[in-house]
Each structure stands twice: as C-alpha cells, then as structure tokens.
C-alpha cells in the first residue's frame, strides 16, 4: 500500500491551518499522525511546500504548531488586495492559447512587479524551516517557470537547496519576487493548481489537506479533475469550513492570521481523525 499526503496552497494562513489540522489529528491519535507524516510521498504546493518541509523534518508537531501561535515571526506584512491582484492576472491572461500560456503571462506580471528583494524573502522562507537540508524522503515541491509557464517539480535529487525550492513554490506572483535558481526564475506552484493532487499518481491512498471550502471555485486547477486523474487511488480530502475562512480573513498572507488559523485547523483535525484512521489504515 503506497500512501501520499498532498498539502495545498493558502498563504501564511494556510501554513498555520494545515499545521493545526495535523496537530488536531495528534490530539486524538498521536500514532496516526506519525503514520501520516511517514507517507511514501509528500506533495507540497506554495504554503503546502513549507508544511511538507516542516513535517518531514525531525521537528515535533507540538513545536511546529506552537510556532504559529507565537507573536514572534519573521513573516513580512504585505498589503494584499486579492480582488485587484486576480483582476490583474485575468487581464494578463486574456487571449492565452492554453494553461501554460496563462502561466507564462502571469509569470511576466511577476517579473515586472517591484517587490522586496529575493534575499529578504529567502530569509523569511529559511526561518519557516526547522532544517534547511532535504529529508531523505520523497517530497515533491511544485513551482512554475516564470519564463515558460512550465510546471517544475523540485525534489532532493534536483540539485536545488530546500530553501530555494520552498521559496520558489511560495513565490506568489505580483506579491513576492520570482526565485532565481541556476539563472531561471520561478513562481508559485499554485498558479498551476492549488493542490496539484495529480502528482500523487501511482499511490493507493491519498490524503489531501486544503484550506478551501469543498466545492469552491479555484482560479487554477480543479481538485475533482485531479482526483479522477489518479484513479483508482482512494482519496480523502480535508477541507476548511466557514470558521476557518473567517480566520483567514481578507488577507491570508498576513502574519496576524497565524494564530486564529492554526486554532481552527486544530479543531478540524480533531473532527476528522477517526475518519482518517479508517481511511489511512
């Protein structure tokens, strides 16, 4: 039985919420969480890439969760108008011939946007990670080439620093700088899909943790289509609820969302633990 955990994007709030979900599972069944953390494959997109790196480290879920409740954070505050940003993307993507062209056009937006420096942003990403070396595990971190729109999957065999891989996967276009790796520039893997659950193809059991409402429209990618693509795998999706969305607020990139989002995620983890035990085992 081959198992995968898929961790979706969702900003700073999404990191906190996903860690909260995992902490809630441990509240009910610590051994179950250990088995989940030991999945054969862990797929991380954007916020999920940070969580993937965190849970495949030696750090305890207690420490990872408590760090989200701490007032001390290296996260940067950013003034995000999500509606205006999505409108900017829609304008750029008008007339695109295929999804890859859409991503390339959004990459062009990212490349022309003035942001904090790459080094400043990299320091934030490094501070998120308990360990800066790749674990001896199969983790797939999803990013997109800003120049071509192609999806890129970073692994421990890619010859790329873990911090750079996570930074690339988390490089929200129009907000954070595209990440330079070997002369190429990369943006957020969520521009392809918020979940990229199709990367778990070949697994028998797939757990998807996504800080979004079930059935809610996504700007890119479609989780239902991705689940069909990995059939006959059995898939369990842990979604957010209305209380979680309230915790995320209008700016899920704000560090102020961390505590409320972590607590809401923990409650969902507790509620889903019994169902997950039956599914996972």
C-alpha positions in Angstrom: 0.0 0.0 0.0 1.6 3.3 -1.2 0.4 6.4 0.6 0.7 10.1 -0.2 -0.1 13.4 1.6 -0.9 16.4 -0.6 -0.6 19.8 1.1 -2.3 22.7 -0.7 -1.5 26.4 -1.0 -3.2 29.0 1.1 -0.7 31.7 2.2 0.6 32.2 5.7 -2.9 31.4 7.0 -2.8 28.1 5.1 0.5 27.1 6.7 -0.9 27.7 10.1 -4.2 26.0 9.3 -2.6 22.8 7.9 -0.3 22.5 10.9 -3.3 23.0 13.0 -5.1 20.1 11.3 -2.2 17.8 11.9 -1.9 18.9 15.5 -5.6 18.1 15.9 -5.1 14.6 14.5 -2.3 14.1 17.1 -4.7 15.2 19.8 -6.9 12.2 19.0 -4.3 9.7 17.9 -0.5 10.6 18.0 0.4 7.3 16.3 -1.9 8.1 13.4 -0.1 11.4 12.9 3.2 9.6 12.8 1.9 7.3 10.1 0.7 10.2 8.1 4.0 12.0 8.5 5.7 8.8 7.3 3.8 8.8 3.9 5.7 7.4 1.0 5.2 10.7 -0.9 4.5 14.2 0.3 3.4 16.8 -2.3 3.6 20.5 -1.4 2.3 23.5 -3.3 3.0 27.1 -2.1 2.1 27.1 1.6 1.9 23.3 1.4 5.6 23.2 0.3 6.6 24.9 3.6 4.4 22.4 5.6 5.8 19.5 3.6 9.4 20.5 4.5 8.3 21.1 8.2 6.6 17.7 8.7 9.3 15.7 7.0 11.9 17.2 9.4 12.6 15.9 12.9 10.6 18.8 14.5 7.7 17.8 16.7 4.2 18.7 15.7 3.9 20.4 19.1 6.8 22.8 18.3 5.5 23.4 14.7 2.1 24.2 16.0 3.2 26.4 18.8 5.4 28.4 16.5 2.2 29.5 14.7 0.8 30.8 18.0 3.9 32.8 18.8 3.8 36.6 18.4 7.4 36.3 17.2 7.6 35.8 13.5 9.9 36.5 10.5 6.9 36.7 8.2 6.5 40.0 6.3 3.3 42.0 6.5 2.0 42.8 3.0 -0.9 44.9 1.9 -2.8 42.5 -0.4 -5.9 43.4 -2.4 -6.7 39.9 -3.6 -9.5 41.0 -5.9 -7.3 43.6 -7.6 -4.5 41.0 -8.0 -6.8 38.4 -9.6 -8.1 41.1 -11.9 -4.6 41.9 -12.9 -4.0 38.2 -13.7 -7.2 38.0 -15.7 -6.2 40.9 -17.8 -2.7 39.4 -18.5 -4.2 36.0 -19.3 -6.8 37.4 -21.8 -6.2 35.7 -25.2 -4.0 33.0 -23.9 -4.0 29.8 -26.0 -3.6 27.2 -23.3 -3.0 26.9 -19.5 0.8 27.0 -20.0 0.4 30.3 -21.8 -1.7 31.6 -19.0 1.0 30.8 -16.5 3.7 32.3 -18.7 1.7 35.6 -18.9 1.2 35.6 -15.1 5.0 34.9 -14.8 5.5 38.1 -16.9 3.4 40.0 -14.4 5.6 38.6 -11.6 8.8 39.5 -13.4 7.7 43.2 -13.9 6.4 43.7 -10.4 8.5 45.6 -7.9 8.7 43.6 -4.6 11.1 43.1 -1.7 14.5 41.6 -2.7 14.9 37.9 -3.2 17.4 37.8 -0.3 14.9 39.4 2.0 12.2 36.9 1.0 14.6 34.0 1.2 15.4 34.8 4.8 11.6 34.6 5.6 11.4 31.1 4.0 14.5 29.9 5.8 13.0 30.9 9.1 10.0 28.7 8.4 12.1 25.6 8.1 13.3 23.6 11.1 16.0 22.1 8.9 17.5 23.5 5.7 18.6 20.2 4.2 16.3 17.9 2.2 15.0 15.0 4.2 15.8 11.5 3.0 12.2 11.2 1.8 10.2 11.6 -1.4 8.8 15.1 -1.2 7.6 16.9 -4.4 7.6 20.7 -4.2 5.7 22.3 -7.1 6.7 25.6 -8.8 6.2 27.2 -12.2 8.7 28.7 -14.6 8.0 32.4 -14.8 9.5 32.5 -18.3 7.9 29.5 -19.9 4.9 28.7 -17.7 6.0 25.1 -17.4 5.5 23.2 -14.2 8.6 22.3 -12.3 8.8 19.6 -9.6 11.7 20.1 -7.1 13.0 17.0 -5.2 16.0 16.1 -3.2 17.6 15.0 -6.4 17.1 18.3 -8.2 20.4 19.8 -7.0 18.5 22.7 -5.5 18.6 24.0 -2.0 15.5 23.1 0.0 15.1 26.8 1.0 15.2 27.8 -2.7 12.7 25.1 -3.7 10.2 26.2 -1.0 10.7 29.9 -1.8 10.0 29.2 -5.5 6.9 27.2 -4.7 5.7 30.1 -2.4 6.6 33.0 -4.8 3.1 34.5 -5.2 3.2 36.4 -8.4 2.7 40.2 -8.1 3.5 40.0 -4.4 6.8 38.2 -3.8 9.8 38.1 -6.1 10.3 35.2 -8.6 13.0 33.0 -7.3 16.3 32.7 -9.2 17.7 29.2 -9.5 20.6 28.5 -11.9 19.7 31.5 -13.9 16.0 30.7 -14.3 13.1 32.4 -12.5 10.3 30.5 -10.7 6.9 31.5 -9.3 4.3 29.9 -7.1 3.2 26.4 -7.9 -0.4 27.4 -7.1 -0.5 29.1 -10.5 -0.8 25.6 -12.0 -3.1 24.3 -9.2 -3.7 25.0 -5.6 -3.4 21.3 -4.8 -1.6 19.5 -7.7 -3.0 16.3 -6.4 -2.3 14.6 -9.7 1.3 14.5 -8.6 0.3 11.6 -6.3 -0.4 9.3 -9.2 0.6 5.8 -8.5 -0.4 5.9 -4.9 -3.2 3.7 -3.3 -4.2 6.1 -0.5 -4.0 9.9 -0.9 -4.8 12.4 1.8 -5.4 16.0 0.6 -5.3 18.8 3.1 -6.6 22.1 1.6 -7.6 25.4 3.3 -10.5 25.9 1.0 -14.2 25.1 1.1 -15.5 21.9 -0.6 -16.9 22.8 -4.0 -15.5 26.4 -4.0 -14.1 27.5 -7.4 -10.4 27.7 -7.7 -8.6 30.2 -10.1 -6.3 27.4 -11.4 -6.6 23.7 -11.4 -9.6 21.6 -10.3 -9.3 19.1 -7.4 -12.1 16.9 -8.7 -10.4 16.5 -12.1 -7.1 15.8 -10.3 -8.7 13.1 -8.2 -10.1 11.5 -11.4 -6.6 11.5 -12.9 -5.2 9.5 -10.0 -8.0 6.9 -10.0 -8.2 4.1 -8.8 -6.5 5.7 -5.8 -8.7 6.2 -2.7 -8.7 9.9 -1.8 -9.7 11.7 1.4 -9.9 15.5 1.3 -9.8 17.6 4.5 -11.4 20.9 3.6 -11.7 24.1 5.6 -15.0 25.3 6.9 -16.7 28.7 7.3 -15.0 29.3 10.7 -11.6 28.6 9.1 -12.3 31.1 6.3 -13.2 33.7 8.8 -9.8 33.1 10.5 -8.1 33.5 7.1 -9.7 36.9 6.6 -9.3 39.0 3.5 -5.5 38.8 3.5 -4.3 35.2 4.0 -0.7 36.4 3.6 -0.9 38.5 6.8 1.1 37.1 9.8 -1.9 38.1 12.0 -3.9 35.2 10.6 -1.5 32.6 12.0 -2.9 32.0 15.5 -6.6 32.0 14.5 -6.0 29.8 11.5 -3.9 27.3 13.5 -6.6 27.0 16.1 -9.4 26.5 13.6 -7.3 23.9 11.8 -6.8 22.0 15.0 -10.5 21.7 15.6 -11.0 20.3 12.1 -8.1 17.8 12.7 -9.8 16.6 15.8 -13.1 16.1 14.0 -11.5 14.2 11.1 -9.1 12.0 13.0 -11.4 9.0 13.3 -12.4 9.0 9.7 -8.8 9.4 8.7 -7.7 6.4 10.8 -10.2 4.2 9.0 -9.1 5.6 5.6 -5.3 5.6 6.2 -5.0 2.1 7.7 
